[in-house]
Amino acid sequence: MAQPSAAATAPSTLPASIGGVQVPTAHIAEQSISTTFHIEVMNDPETGQPMLIGSSDPHHGDLQVVTADQIIAKADEQHRTIAKAVRLALDYEAATRQAPTGKPRSWTIADSQTGMPLNGVCMVGCHGGHLELGSGRGTAEEVLCTQYDQANSTELPISCGSDDGEDWATLSVEIKSYPVHPDEEKRIPLAAIEVTEDHYIEDLDPDGLAVVIDKLQQRVNAMHIRHAELIRARNEYLGRQA
């Protein structure tokens, strides 16, 4: 069976904007991904016995008798090719997604330890309540900007030993920044993935395991979007420092 085709990448010529939204085309390369996976069972015209036939050519030019093991191996190749296609689509969606509008919130509070003013600018897309702004005082190491993973709808019944399992949002990606931290590295936005240890999804039959796999794949796809949002937040911060 022939190998699935995937065109080589080339410098991007995607438009600079789509619908008025600026597109960071430097992060997208032109590429084409296509694949064909054909199998059938047919009877041998001479013996009348069934045969397993496979092809990965769009015109079936390489039709041949194959074994189940060969089909399984070819299916693994197809999964990898499809995963590349999904990643390409997600990269494009992330790159063309409109960034938050408006200027980030700026504020000044007093350092509760030194009394000195702390002048901060919120991370782009910050969802934090910033309770310290109400009191006008805070600790430089603890003032936190956060951008929650609000689109995470991947809930799984996770149990810890004795309980029956409770639905928990899974693999949430939170983006954080400490905008006035003494360590400047802490000010640059970073991601935190919410995971747990010694927690299980119990008693899965094959169909149940397949459902979990599908949900986790959807979550991984969404995490690619969060990856692009983290890059955007970091670029916005670094752009303010330039």
ChimeraX attribute file (.defattr): number of C-alpha atoms within 10 A of each C-alpha:
attribute: neighborCount
match mode: 1-to-1
recipient: residues
	/A:1	19
	/A:2	15
	/A:3	14
	/A:4	17
	/A:5	14
	/A:6	14
	/A:7	10
	/A:8	10
	/A:9	11
	/A:10	10
	/A:11	12
	/A:12	13
	/A:13	11
	/A:14	15
	/A:15	10
	/A:16	13
	/A:17	12
	/A:18	12
	/A:19	7
	/A:20	8
	/A:21	13
	/A:22	15
	/A:23	20
	/A:24	17
	/A:25	18
	/A:26	12
	/A:27	11
	/A:28	18
	/A:29	16
	/A:30	14
	/A:31	14
	/A:32	12
	/A:33	15
	/A:34	13
	/A:35	16
	/A:36	15
	/A:37	19
	/A:38	14
	/A:39	15
	/A:40	12
	/A:41	11
	/A:42	13
	/A:43	12
	/A:44	11
	/A:45	8
	/A:46	6
	/A:47	7
	/A:48	9
	/A:49	9
	/A:50	12
	/A:51	15
	/A:52	16
	/A:53	19
	/A:54	23
	/A:55	23
	/A:56	21
	/A:57	18
	/A:58	14
	/A:59	9
	/A:60	15
	/A:61	11
	/A:62	14
	/A:63	17
	/A:64	14
	/A:65	16
	/A:66	15
	/A:67	13
	/A:68	11
	/A:69	9
	/A:70	13
	/A:71	19
	/A:72	11
	/A:73	11
	/A:74	19
	/A:75	13
	/A:76	12
	/A:77	16
	/A:78	19
	/A:79	11
	/A:80	11
	/A:81	18
	/A:82	15
	/A:83	14
	/A:84	14
	/A:85	18
	/A:86	14
	/A:87	14
	/A:88	18
	/A:89	13
	/A:90	18
	/A:91	19
	/A:92	19
	/A:93	15
	/A:94	21
	/A:95	22
	/A:96	18
	/A:97	17
	/A:98	14
	/A:99	15
	/A:100	10
	/A:101	8
	/A:102	8
	/A:103	10
	/A:104	14
	/A:105	12
	/A:106	10
	/A:107	12
	/A:108	13
	/A:109	20
	/A:110	19
	/A:111	18
	/A:112	15
	/A:113	10
	/A:114	9
	/A:115	12
	/A:116	11
	/A:117	15
	/A:118	20
	/A:119	13
	/A:120	17
	/A:121	17
	/A:122	22
	/A:123	27
	/A:124	26
	/A:125	21
	/A:126	19
	/A:127	14
	/A:128	15
	/A:129	11
	/A:130	15
	/A:131	11
	/A:132	16
	/A:133	14
	/A:134	10
	/A:135	10
	/A:136	15
	/A:137	20
	/A:138	21
	/A:139	18
	/A:140	22
	/A:141	14
	/A:142	12
	/A:143	20
	/A:144	21
	/A:145	23
	/A:146	22
	/A:147	21
	/A:148	16
	/A:149	17
	/A:150	10
	/A:151	11
	/A:152	16
	/A:153	15
	/A:154	18
	/A:155	16
	/A:156	18
	/A:157	16
	/A:158	20
	/A:159	17
	/A:160	15
	/A:161	11
	/A:162	6
	/A:163	8
	/A:164	11
	/A:165	16
	/A:166	13
	/A:167	12
	/A:168	14
	/A:169	16
	/A:170	20
	/A:171	19
	/A:172	23
	/A:173	23
	/A:174	17
	/A:175	25
	/A:176	23
	/A:177	25
	/A:178	25
	/A:179	26
	/A:180	21
	/A:181	19
	/A:182	11
	/A:183	12
	/A:184	10
	/A:185	12
	/A:186	15
	/A:187	20
	/A:188	19
	/A:189	25
	/A:190	17
	/A:191	17
	/A:192	11
	/A:193	13
	/A:194	11
	/A:195	11
	/A:196	11
	/A:197	6
	/A:198	8
	/A:199	13
	/A:200	14
	/A:201	17
	/A:202	15
	/A:203	8
	/A:204	11
	/A:205	9
	/A:206	9
	/A:207	9
	/A:208	13
	/A:209	14
	/A:210	12
	/A:211	14
	/A:212	18
	/A:213	12
	/A:214	12
	/A:215	17
	/A:216	17
	/A:217	14
	/A:218	14
	/A:219	20
	/A:220	13
	/A:221	17
	/A:222	20
	/A:223	19
	/A:224	16
	/A:225	17
	/A:226	20
	/A:227	16
	/A:228	17
	/A:229	21
	/A:230	21
	/A:231	13
	/A:232	20
	/A:233	24
	/A:234	20
	/A:235	15
	/A:236	16
	/A:237	20
	/A:238	13
	/A:239	9
	/A:240	9
	/A:241	7
	/A:242	5
